[in-house]
Amino acid sequence: MVMDNHIKQRQSIFSFLLVMIGVLLVNALGSIYYKRIDLSSENRYTLSETSAKLCTSLKEKLYFRLYLDGEMSARFKNLRNEIRDMAYEFREQSGRKIEIEIINPFAGKPISEVSGLLKDFNDRGLLPQRDIDAESNNSTSIKNIIPGAELSYAGKTVTVNFFEYDVALDADENIKRAMDNVEYEIANGLRQCTLKKPKNIVVADGSGEMIDRRVEAFAAELSKYYNITSLNLNVSDPACAEPFIDKLKALENTENAGELLLASLQNRLKNNDLLLVVKPQQDYTPSELYLIDQFALNGGKVIWMIDPVNIEIDSFETSGSIMAFDRQLENITASLFHYGVKLESTLLMDANCNSIPIPVGNRPEMIDFYYFPVFMSASSPHIINKNVGPVWTQFPATLVAKSRKKMNITPLLSSSRYTKTIQAPATVDLETVYMQSRDDKFRSVLRGGSKLSGILMEGEFQSPFVYQKHFSGLPFLALGTSKMIVLSDGDIMRNGISGRGGIYPTGYDRFSKITFANQKFLLNCIDYLIDDNGLIEIRAKEKILRLMDPEKLRLERTFWQWFNMIIPIVSILLFGICNNQFRKYKYQNP
């Protein structure tokens, strides 16, 4: 009997040791090998093929340093966990070539140093955010956080911001958008780190295009991904021939100089993947349009940003009333119409708009400025607009899509239903605008229905020069497959310039201090047209944020707090009583 008890004790000890060894072994393997099974309906934890390719392209260690840690609201904890888990997925896919570090940059720092840290992060491209959290005792806590990361690879450091605040969304929707974008943002950071042979983008010049400091912010961002050059396409401008002056001087017959110049420009354009046409001040000549046409029909992509009406917000600084004139862009309008888009010389007024300050008495007052429509990207289901916030425009015109065979036309920027269009020429008076913004009845006039200001064209394009003999000596295609985007606002790429000469970010409104999604929208347009990595396809993935009902949570908070405190204690007591009774029964009745 004693021997049997001794054997049972040894067996129990052996079983206990075996279980402990198993647990330790599993923990050791878990710390070495990271693996999780994706059981989500939307495959939220499975990397896309594009992300996997970027991971395998790493040749050496990449250091991923996330600055989102420490005390924060539950929303940002969810975002932090999503970033961390996705970073681990990238690490495993890369063969552990990614080293991950998550730190709280404010830990142990005195309050006096916080402002300096925030400025330092902002200067490095990591945008600080304020985490506002409503406490259970009706108080509110505000914390500074850095929802961003730095990726260091091969001597290059890239910053990634995972959160952008959109005033049009509530807190949960903002977090959901950020969580949807986590894989894209990390993959985009990897692309910047590993980019070797970027695509080429050329910007049209020679007809007063906006290629100065007013687009410097976007040019700086675009140069992270692509090579950017400008090319004067206006053969009537003496500066156009300067890059080819030696070739032209070598001609024996100067009558062929014009044809040689066009051929040289055409060859120069062929070396690029995308052409940007940014707010030309004067109409294009047939030669310029021929060059653009043949560039597109040979596979090049084009983004047109056209202002058919001449009006600038800066004119209000010297006058309370300004005249909006038609720019007379007949040649550009005719070419676009041939492709499938009618560009109208109108001003679009929209109730969904941005505000501007105007002097009222002795102080400025912010009013709704209907000529500054804000387009909600959610109005278009296209992947270009996926998880993109509101886009701010200034005096946009309207577009009308015309159906064409073998051509797909997709709206990208659509206004609200509360609109009105004004045909140029027209007068825009600040006093009238002020009265309209204060008159509720005026909104009843804004019943023009939804209007288009951005269109994507994909498919087979027919050249408008098919029946013209002006360029018979040059290579010519009558039909070609390509993609174009037409935007009826030339200022959509514009950045503000401070009084000290500093550059504001693209889409930043210095009065409301809101940064609109202009930059992200334009980058998505460009990525969609020429990025063969498929990076933008990652945006098609949507994660379902399964949130608790906040009202139910508030009402039942006390109950569940007591439940979570009492039930474990009661469970342990019941287990102890049952175990004690079982042992008594077992050993008293051999």
QUIGILIN-V150832 format. One record per backbone hydrogen bond with DSSP energy under -0.5 kcal/mol. CO is the residue of the C=O (numbers start at 1). NH is the residue of the N-H. If there is no record, write none. Layout:
co=CO nh=NH
co=CO nh=NH
//
This chain:
co=1 nh=5
co=2 nh=6
co=3 nh=7
co=4 nh=8
co=5 nh=9
co=6 nh=10
co=7 nh=11
co=8 nh=12
co=9 nh=13
co=10 nh=14
co=11 nh=15
co=12 nh=16
co=13 nh=17
co=14 nh=18
co=15 nh=19
co=16 nh=20
co=17 nh=21
co=18 nh=22
co=19 nh=23
co=20 nh=24
co=21 nh=25
co=22 nh=26
co=23 nh=27
co=24 nh=28
co=25 nh=29
co=26 nh=30
co=27 nh=31
co=28 nh=32
co=29 nh=33
co=32 nh=34
co=33 nh=35
co=36 nh=38
co=37 nh=39
co=40 nh=43
co=43 nh=46
co=45 nh=47
co=48 nh=52
co=49 nh=53
co=50 nh=54
co=51 nh=55
co=52 nh=56
co=53 nh=57
co=55 nh=58
co=61 nh=154
co=62 nh=64
co=62 nh=99
co=63 nh=65
co=63 nh=152
co=64 nh=66
co=64 nh=101
co=65 nh=150
co=66 nh=103
co=67 nh=69
co=67 nh=105
co=67 nh=146
co=73 nh=77
co=74 nh=78
co=75 nh=79
co=76 nh=80
co=77 nh=81
co=78 nh=82
co=79 nh=83
co=80 nh=84
co=81 nh=85
co=82 nh=86
co=83 nh=87
co=84 nh=88
co=85 nh=89
co=86 nh=90
co=87 nh=91
co=88 nh=92
co=89 nh=93
co=90 nh=94
co=91 nh=96
co=91 nh=97
co=92 nh=95
co=97 nh=62
co=97 nh=99
co=98 nh=100
co=99 nh=64
co=101 nh=66
co=101 nh=103
co=103 nh=105
co=104 nh=107
co=106 nh=109
co=110 nh=113
co=110 nh=114
co=111 nh=114
co=111 nh=115
co=113 nh=117
co=114 nh=118
co=115 nh=119
co=116 nh=120
co=117 nh=121
co=118 nh=122
co=119 nh=123
co=120 nh=124
co=121 nh=126
co=122 nh=125
co=125 nh=127
co=126 nh=128
co=129 nh=131
co=129 nh=145
co=130 nh=132
co=131 nh=133
co=131 nh=143
co=133 nh=135
co=133 nh=141
co=135 nh=138
co=139 nh=135
co=141 nh=133
co=143 nh=131
co=145 nh=129
co=146 nh=148
co=147 nh=162
co=147 nh=163
co=148 nh=67
co=149 nh=160
co=150 nh=65
co=150 nh=152
co=151 nh=158
co=152 nh=63
co=153 nh=156
co=156 nh=153
co=158 nh=151
co=160 nh=149
co=160 nh=162
co=165 nh=167
co=166 nh=169
co=170 nh=174
co=171 nh=175
co=172 nh=176
co=173 nh=177
co=174 nh=178
co=175 nh=179
co=176 nh=180
co=177 nh=181
co=179 nh=182
co=181 nh=185
co=182 nh=186
co=183 nh=187
co=184 nh=188
co=185 nh=189
co=186 nh=190
co=187 nh=191
co=188 nh=192
co=189 nh=193
co=190 nh=194
co=191 nh=195
co=196 nh=198
co=199 nh=227
co=200 nh=273
co=200 nh=274
co=201 nh=229
co=202 nh=276
co=203 nh=231
co=205 nh=233
co=205 nh=234
co=207 nh=281
co=207 nh=282
co=209 nh=211
co=212 nh=215
co=213 nh=216
co=214 nh=495
co=215 nh=219
co=216 nh=220
co=217 nh=221
co=218 nh=222
co=219 nh=223
co=221 nh=224
co=222 nh=225
co=222 nh=226
co=227 nh=201
co=229 nh=203
co=231 nh=205
co=231 nh=233
co=233 nh=235
co=234 nh=237
co=236 nh=238
co=237 nh=240
co=237 nh=241
co=238 nh=241
co=239 nh=242
co=241 nh=244
co=242 nh=245
co=244 nh=248
co=245 nh=249
co=246 nh=250
co=248 nh=251
co=252 nh=254
co=253 nh=256
co=254 nh=257
co=256 nh=260
co=257 nh=261
co=258 nh=262
co=259 nh=263
co=260 nh=264
co=261 nh=265
co=262 nh=266
co=263 nh=267
co=264 nh=268
co=265 nh=269
co=266 nh=270
co=267 nh=271
co=268 nh=271
co=269 nh=272
co=273 nh=301
co=274 nh=202
co=275 nh=277
co=275 nh=303
co=276 nh=204
co=276 nh=278
co=277 nh=279
co=277 nh=305
co=278 nh=210
co=285 nh=289
co=286 nh=290
co=287 nh=291
co=288 nh=292
co=289 nh=293
co=290 nh=294
co=291 nh=295
co=292 nh=296
co=293 nh=297
co=294 nh=298
co=295 nh=300
co=296 nh=299
co=301 nh=275
co=302 nh=485
co=303 nh=277
co=303 nh=305
co=304 nh=306
co=304 nh=487
co=305 nh=279
co=306 nh=308
co=308 nh=327
co=309 nh=311
co=310 nh=325
co=312 nh=315
co=313 nh=316
co=314 nh=317
co=315 nh=318
co=315 nh=319
co=320 nh=430
co=322 nh=428
co=323 nh=325
co=324 nh=425
co=324 nh=426
co=325 nh=310
co=328 nh=330
co=329 nh=333
co=330 nh=334
co=331 nh=335
co=332 nh=336
co=333 nh=337
co=334 nh=338
co=335 nh=339
co=336 nh=340
co=336 nh=341
co=340 nh=402
co=341 nh=343
co=342 nh=344
co=342 nh=400
co=344 nh=346
co=344 nh=398
co=345 nh=424
co=347 nh=349
co=347 nh=422
co=349 nh=420
co=351 nh=353
co=352 nh=374
co=354 nh=369
co=356 nh=367
co=358 nh=365
co=360 nh=363
co=363 nh=360
co=365 nh=358
co=367 nh=356
co=368 nh=370
co=369 nh=372
co=370 nh=350
co=371 nh=395
co=372 nh=354
co=373 nh=375
co=373 nh=393
co=375 nh=377
co=375 nh=391
co=376 nh=379
co=377 nh=380
co=382 nh=385
co=383 nh=386
co=385 nh=388
co=390 nh=517
co=391 nh=375
co=396 nh=348
co=398 nh=344
co=399 nh=452
co=400 nh=342
co=404 nh=407
co=406 nh=460
co=407 nh=409
co=408 nh=458
co=410 nh=456
co=412 nh=414
co=413 nh=453
co=413 nh=454
co=414 nh=376
co=417 nh=419
co=417 nh=449
co=418 nh=351
co=419 nh=448
co=420 nh=349
co=422 nh=347
co=426 nh=324
co=427 nh=429
co=428 nh=322
co=429 nh=433
co=430 nh=434
co=431 nh=435
co=432 nh=436
co=433 nh=437
co=434 nh=438
co=435 nh=439
co=436 nh=439
co=438 nh=440
co=439 nh=442
co=439 nh=443
co=440 nh=443
co=441 nh=444
co=442 nh=445
co=442 nh=446
co=443 nh=446
co=445 nh=447
co=451 nh=415
co=452 nh=399
co=453 nh=488
co=454 nh=412
co=454 nh=413
co=455 nh=486
co=456 nh=410
co=457 nh=484
co=458 nh=408
co=459 nh=461
co=459 nh=482
co=461 nh=480
co=463 nh=466
co=465 nh=468
co=469 nh=472
co=471 nh=474
co=478 nh=463
co=480 nh=461
co=482 nh=459
co=483 nh=302
co=484 nh=457
co=485 nh=304
co=486 nh=455
co=487 nh=306
co=488 nh=397
co=489 nh=492
co=491 nh=494
co=494 nh=507
co=496 nh=504
co=498 nh=501
co=502 nh=498
co=502 nh=504
co=505 nh=508
co=507 nh=516
co=508 nh=510
co=509 nh=513
co=509 nh=514
co=514 nh=509
co=514 nh=516
co=516 nh=519
co=517 nh=521
co=518 nh=522
co=519 nh=523
co=520 nh=524
co=521 nh=525
co=522 nh=526
co=523 nh=527
co=524 nh=528
co=525 nh=529
co=526 nh=530
co=527 nh=531
co=530 nh=532
co=531 nh=534
co=534 nh=537
co=535 nh=538
co=536 nh=539
co=537 nh=540
co=538 nh=541
co=543 nh=545
co=544 nh=546
co=545 nh=547
co=548 nh=550
co=549 nh=553
co=550 nh=554
co=551 nh=555
co=552 nh=556
co=553 nh=557
co=556 nh=560
co=557 nh=561
co=558 nh=562
co=559 nh=563
co=560 nh=564
co=561 nh=565
co=562 nh=566
co=563 nh=567
co=565 nh=569
co=566 nh=570
co=567 nh=571
co=568 nh=572
co=569 nh=573
co=570 nh=574
co=571 nh=575
co=572 nh=576
co=573 nh=577
co=574 nh=578
co=575 nh=579
co=576 nh=580
co=577 nh=581
co=578 nh=582
co=579 nh=583
co=580 nh=584
co=581 nh=585
co=582 nh=586
co=583 nh=587
co=584 nh=588
co=585 nh=589
//
